[in-house]
Amino acid sequence: MRIARFTTGEDPQYGIVQARDGQEMVFAITGDPLYTEIRPTGTVLPLDEVRLLAPVIPRSKVVCVGRNYAAHAAELGNEVPEQALYFLKPNTAVVGPGDPVVLPSYSQEVSLEAELAVVMKTMVKDVEPAQVRELILGYTCANDFTARDAQRDEKQWFRAKAFDTSCPLGPWIETDLDVADLRITSEVDGEIAQDGTTADMLRGVDELISEISRVTTLLPGDVVLTGTPAGVRTVPEGASVAVTIEGIGTLENTIVRR
């Protein structure tokens, strides 16, 4: 099931995306699927007539893992850490499909990072890996934009990772997906930058979320980013950047500077 958050110009609402008569449609539902039973409202709209929004605005945080693909760690001259390297993005970093990503004024070297994002369904604290799957609502595409020059210059990654619009999510949440071996790519103006597979993650989804839950409580709607494959590159102003994950879809954003 693909759960989308969308607008037709009025208040945001949720819907289920599925095909009808060969056309992708959005079947509007009542309330927020994180907290209420999914019930159709009776409104059905063509997908291309609505504006998709970030499928979730995390209730409190986005938890990210660095260097979870060995080749990506190597391309930046880093060793794979024995202890997983975690950091946070605030929910103010989240934007949706088609939204602009605004380059921060203090950086001249912002790069893309295509990632599988995990959306939590319930409160999660001190869980074992075997318990994790039943606590997940679903999966979406993410782009962990990074001010690479700020990241090199500072021990803390706040300015590098937390700037507004640095965490596009979308296009929707896929609830039924085996994420063990999914192709994940990024493109800049149609040119492939990254081309990897989630099978190359050093720590899988279950292990990551279990370990994170021993540090901090994950709340319903919180998002976990699982790392990026090799091929990260700087994105220029005006570029169109797309992240595609097999079984989910494509998330596309344009880069601007203000």
N, C-alpha and C positions, 0 to 999 in steps of 0.2 A: 504494500500500500504506500502511495506517495502522498504525504501530507504537505500541503502548501499553505503559505500565508500570503494574502494578496489584497489588493484594493482595486476598486473601480472608480476611485476618486473620492470615496467617502471613507468611513472608518475601516481600518484593517479587519479582515476576517479570515477564517481558515476554511480550507476545502480539500477534497480528495481529487487528485489528478488521475484520470483514466480515459481510455479511448472509448468513443461511442460513434458507431457508423464510420469508422476510419479517421475520426478527428479527435485530437486531444481536447478534453473538456475538464472544467473545474466544477465539481459538485460541492456547493457550499454546505458547511456544517455549522451547528450551533456551538458557541462557546470556544474554549481552548482545550484541545485534545489532551493536554497534560493533566487537566483537572476535571474534565467532564466527559461523559460518554459521547461517542461520536454519533450524531444524529443529523441526517440531511435536513436542510431547510426547504428543499424543493427548488432552489435556485440553481440553474445549470448554465454555465457560461463557456464559450470557446476560450481555450487557454491563451490564444493570441489576442484576446480582447481585454485581458486583465493585466495589471502590473504586479509581478511577483515581488514580494518583500523578503527580507531575511526570514527563513522559516521558523526561527526561534530567536528571541532576545534573551540571552541567559539571565536567569534570575539574579545571579551574583557574579559569575566569572567564567572566563575561558581559561582552562588549564592546558598548557602546551608542553610538549617534550622536545628537547633539542637533541640532535645527533642520534636519531633513532634508526638511521640508515647509514651503514658504514661508508658507502661511497660518497655520500654527502659530507660526512665528517671529514673524509680524506680530501675532498676538493677544496675545502676551506683551510686545510692544513692542521686539522684537529685530530686528536686521538678519540676513540670511542670511550666514553667514561664508564668506569665500573659501576658507579651509581648513576641511574637515569637522571638527566639534567632537566629539571622542570622550571617553568616560569609562568607568569600570568599575563593575560590581556584583560582589560576591563570590558564590561559590556558596552561601553561607549565606543569601543573600537569596531563594533559589529555594524556592517551594512549588508545590503542584499544584492541580488542580481541586477546588473545594469546601473547600480549606483556608482558615482565617481569615487575613486581612491585619490585622496588629496595628499600630495607629497609634502612632508613637513619642511618648514622653511630652513631648518638647521641641517638638512641632509641633502647631499648631492649624489647619493648612491643607495637608492631604495631597490631592493630585489624582491622577486616573487618567491613563494614557497608553496607549491601545491600539496595539500594534505587531506587525508581522510579525517572527517570530524565525526565524533560520537556524541549524540544527544541523550542525556540521562532522563529516565522516566520518573524516577523516585529519589528520595533521599538515600544517599549512599555513604556509609561510614564503616570502616574496619571490615570489609568483606573479603572473602577468599576468591581467587580467580574463577573457580567453578560456579560462583554465585552471580557473576557479573552479567551474563547475557540476559537474564530475566529482568535486569534493572535498566536496560537500555531501551529507549523509545525507538531509535533508529540512527541513520547515518546520512551525512550530507557532505558536499564539497566545501573546502575552505582554502583560503589563500592567506598565508601568514606573511604579510608584507613586512619587510625588515629594513630599517635604516642601517645598512651595513657599516657605514663609516662611524656612526654613533656606537654601534655594537663593539667595534674594535677599540674605540677610545675609552670606553667606560666598563668597569667591572659589573655594574648593575645594568640590566638591559631595559630599563624603563623607557628611555627615549627611543631606543631602537625598536621596541616591540609594541608599545602601548599607545602610540599616537592614534588619534581619531581616524576612522575609516580603514585601519590596518588589518581588519579581520572580516573580509567578505565571506558570507555563508550562503549556500543555496545550490540548486534552485528550489529544492524541496527536501523533506526528510523521507528516506526510503526505509520502511520498517522491516522488510523481509529480505535480508541480504546476508550471504556468507561472505565475510570480508577477508578470508584467509589469503586469497590470491586474486586481487583485482588490479587491472591496469590503471595507472594514474599518470596523467600527462598534464603539462602546461604548454601554452602557446603564447607567443607575443606577435601580434599582427599576423596570425596564421602560421608562424614559423615555430616548429616544435622546439621547446627548451628542455623540458624534463620528460622522460619516458621510463617509468619504473613500474614496480608492482608491490603491492602491500605484503607479498610473501617475503620481501627483503627486510621488513621491519625487524630490528634486533629484539624488541620486546613487543609482543602482540597486545591486542586490545584488552584482553582479560587481565594480563599481568600489569599493564599500565594502570588501569582503573583500580585494581586491587591495591597497588602501592600508593596511588594518589589518595585513596580513601583512608589510608592510615596516617596521612598528614593533615588532610582537610576534608570537611564534610562537603560532598557534592549534593547540590539541591536539584529538584526537578527543573529541567530546562538548562542546567549548566552544560557546557560543551567541553569536550576533551579533544585537542588536536594531537595527532599521533606521529608527527614527524614528516619530513619531506625527502624524496629521493634526490639523487644527484642531478645537476643541470641547472641549478639556480643561476639567475642572471639579473643584471640591473635592468630596470624598466624606465624608458624615457617618457617625458611628458607627451601626452597625446596618444600613447600606445593603447591598443586593445589587448587585454590579457584574459586568457580563458584557462580554466581548470576543468578537466574532464576525468571522471572516475567511472569505470565500467560498472554497470548496474544501477548507477544513480543518475548521471546526466552531466550537463555542462554549466559552469558558473562563469559569467563573463563580466568584466568591469573595465572602465576606461580610466586612464591615469591623467590627472590634472595637477596643475600648480597654481596656487592663488596667492 
